[in-house]
Amino acid sequence: MEFYKVLPNDPPILMFAKIAVNQGRSPGLEKDAFYDAIMKRADDLRADGESHQQAFAKTITEDETGRLLYKAMKIAPGQEVKPSPQPAPPSPEAAAKLLGPAHARLHSQAVDHQRANPRLSYESAYSRMYTAPDNAGLRAEINREHLAASMAVVHG
């Protein structure tokens, strides 16, 4: 097993890679940090006419720094590429406004029912209002709104 000496003038990512390989565990970095460093190194070493994939393969097999970063990446937890952050779901009020007037009326009823019954969650109050026999006509309007929205997506 190779031991990598950590030098004070090493870039931080190399320090972390050496520590990871020496200790057999990642010092707090995930795979994506090492992957990004490998990609940057591969771009720096890439020859004319060489693809990104060829440069990456050459870097992790022929370049000493690339091999070190690759070893550290294999040890580190996480994914090579971080998933893009998902937008926050819209609030119930915003969703009701987007979906149509019938949804907005049902949302309003659910909020009122939740205020009258504070132990209920919004979802539970919405479900109770949706399934209430008095709201059969409102349910039909909501279904029409869903159908109209679905058809708009299909037909552009």
C-alpha positions in Angstrom: 0.0 0.0 0.0 1.3 3.4 -1.0 1.6 6.2 1.6 1.2 9.7 0.3 3.0 12.4 2.2 0.8 15.5 2.7 2.8 18.6 1.8 1.9 22.2 2.9 2.0 23.5 -0.7 -0.4 20.8 -2.0 -3.7 22.1 -3.3 -6.5 21.4 -0.8 -8.2 18.7 -3.0 -4.8 16.8 -3.2 -4.4 17.1 0.6 -7.8 15.6 1.1 -7.2 12.9 -1.5 -3.9 11.9 0.2 -5.6 11.7 3.6 -8.4 9.6 2.1 -6.1 7.1 0.5 -3.8 7.0 3.5 -6.6 6.5 6.0 -8.8 4.4 3.8 -11.8 6.7 4.4 -12.9 10.1 3.1 -12.1 13.1 5.3 -15.5 14.6 4.8 -15.6 15.0 1.0 -17.9 13.2 -1.3 -17.2 11.5 -4.6 -18.3 14.6 -6.6 -15.5 16.8 -5.2 -12.9 14.3 -6.4 -14.7 13.7 -9.7 -14.8 17.4 -10.4 -11.0 17.6 -9.7 -10.3 14.7 -12.0 -12.4 16.4 -14.7 -10.5 19.7 -14.3 -7.2 17.8 -14.4 -8.2 15.9 -17.5 -9.2 19.1 -19.2 -5.8 20.7 -18.3 -3.9 17.6 -19.7 -6.2 17.0 -22.7 -4.3 16.8 -26.0 -5.6 18.3 -29.3 -8.1 16.0 -30.9 -8.7 14.0 -27.7 -12.2 13.6 -26.4 -13.2 14.3 -22.8 -13.7 10.6 -22.2 -10.2 9.8 -23.6 -8.6 12.5 -21.5 -10.4 11.3 -18.4 -9.3 7.7 -18.9 -5.7 8.8 -19.6 -5.7 11.0 -16.5 -6.9 8.2 -14.1 -4.5 5.6 -15.6 -1.3 7.5 -16.6 -1.2 10.6 -14.5 0.0 10.2 -10.9 -2.3 13.0 -9.6 -5.2 11.6 -11.5 -4.6 8.1 -10.1 -4.5 9.5 -6.6 -7.8 11.5 -7.1 -9.4 8.4 -8.6 -8.4 6.3 -5.6 -9.8 8.9 -3.3 -13.0 9.1 -5.3 -13.5 5.3 -5.0 -13.2 5.5 -1.2 -15.5 8.6 -0.8 -19.2 8.3 -0.1 -21.9 9.8 -2.4 -22.3 10.1 -6.1 -19.9 11.2 -8.8 -22.3 13.8 -10.0 -24.6 15.6 -7.6 -28.2 15.6 -8.6 -29.5 19.1 -9.5 -31.5 20.6 -6.7 -35.2 20.2 -7.2 -37.4 23.3 -6.9 -39.6 23.5 -3.8 -43.1 22.3 -4.4 -45.6 25.1 -4.6 -47.6 26.0 -1.5 -51.2 24.7 -1.4 -52.4 28.2 -2.1 -50.2 28.6 -5.2 -51.1 25.1 -6.4 -54.8 25.8 -6.1 -54.5 29.1 -8.0 -52.6 27.4 -10.8 -55.0 24.5 -11.1 -58.1 26.6 -11.5 -61.1 28.1 -9.6 -62.6 24.8 -8.5 -59.3 23.8 -6.9 -59.1 27.3 -5.2 -62.7 26.9 -3.8 -61.8 23.4 -2.4 -58.6 24.8 -1.0 -60.5 27.5 0.8 -63.0 25.0 2.2 -60.0 22.8 3.4 -58.3 25.8 5.1 -61.6 26.7 6.8 -62.2 23.1 7.9 -58.6 22.9 9.2 -59.1 26.1 11.2 -62.3 24.7 12.7 -60.5 21.4 13.5 -56.9 22.3 14.4 -55.8 18.7 14.9 -56.3 18.0 11.2 -53.4 18.4 8.7 -54.1 20.4 5.6 -54.1 17.2 3.6 -56.6 15.5 5.8 -58.9 18.5 5.8 -58.6 18.7 2.0 -59.4 15.0 1.7 -62.5 15.4 3.9 -63.8 18.3 1.9 -63.1 16.5 -1.4 -65.0 13.4 -0.3 -67.9 15.3 1.4 -71.2 14.4 -0.3 -72.1 18.1 -0.5 -69.1 18.7 -2.7 -70.0 16.3 -5.5 -70.5 19.2 -8.0 -67.2 20.7 -7.0 -65.5 17.3 -7.4 -66.8 17.2 -11.0 -65.5 20.7 -11.7 -62.1 19.7 -10.3 -62.1 16.6 -12.6 -62.9 18.8 -15.6 -60.0 21.1 -14.7 -57.7 18.1 -14.5 -58.9 16.9 -17.8 -58.5 20.3 -19.4 -54.9 20.6 -18.0 -54.0 17.1 -19.2 -55.4 17.8 -22.7 -53.5 21.1 -22.9 -50.2 19.3 -22.2 -51.0 16.6 -24.8 -52.1 19.0 -27.5 -49.6 21.8 -26.6 
